[in-house]
């Protein structure tokens, strides 16, 4: 799994379907997984999203900001600050590089 983060762990929700309004069909990808918690990259970004659909080109759909390819895994500190309501639903996933 390729990871766009310098950490050796990722935040993930227990059940990504709880965050999706529809039953999306996903394609295989080696960037992010369903349920991963991402932050949109950019200056002063505060948008935290849960991956609810993946595509083979690495693009993902999140519950908060739609289809996007410019993001990275969110840290626990960012989640606490910008989307604390999902803290009780988080799993910590160890990443083996």
N, C-alpha and C positions, 0 to 999 in steps of 0.2 A: 504494500500500500504506500503510495506516495503521499507525503504530508506537507501541507503548506504552513508549517509551524515549526518552531525550533524546540518545542516541548516534546517530551516522551509520553504524553498522555493527551487525551481529548475528552471533552465533555459531550455527553450523549444523553438524550431523554430515554426513559424506559419504553415508551410506545409512541413512535412517530405518528401513528394513525390518529392519536388524540389531537394532533395539531393540524390535520388535513381536513379540508371541507369536502373533498372528493376522493375517490379511490383511484389515484394516479397510477399509471403504468410506468415503471422505471426500467432503464437500460443499465447494463453493467458499466461500471466505471472504476478506475483505480485511484481516484482523487478523494472523494468523500463518500460516506455511507449514510443510508437513511437513518435519521435520528441525530446525526451530528449537529452540534450547535456552532454556528458560524457568526462572524461579525463582518459586516460589509466594510471593505477597505476604502480608505479615503481619509482626507483630513477631517478630524473631529467627528468621525463616524460613531454613531451610537446605536445603529440598527443591528439587533441580534435576531437571528432566525434559526429555525429548526429545519433540517433538510427533510423534505417530504417527497421529492422526486429527483432521480439522477438520470443523466444522459451520457452517452458514450464519449462525447467531446469534452467531458469534464464540467459542463454547465450543470447547475442544480437549481431546483425550485425550493424556496423556503416558505414558511408560513407567513413571514412578515414582509418580504420584499421581492417576491416572485422569482423569475428566472434571472440568474446572475452568474458571472464567472469571476468577478473581482472581489474575493473574500478570503478569509482564512479561518482556522479554528479559533473560537473564542476562548479566553481564559476564564477561570472561575471568578477572578476579580472583575472582569468586564461584565459577566453575567450578573454578579451581585449588584453592580452599579446600574446597568441599563435594562435588565429584565429579571429582577429578583423574584417575580411571581412563579418562575419555573424551577427555582432552586430545589424544591421538594421532589421533583421528578427527574433529577439528574443522576446518571451513572457515570463513573469515571472509567474510561477505556484506556488500557495500556497499549501503546503503539510499539510494535517491534519493527525496527528499521533494518 
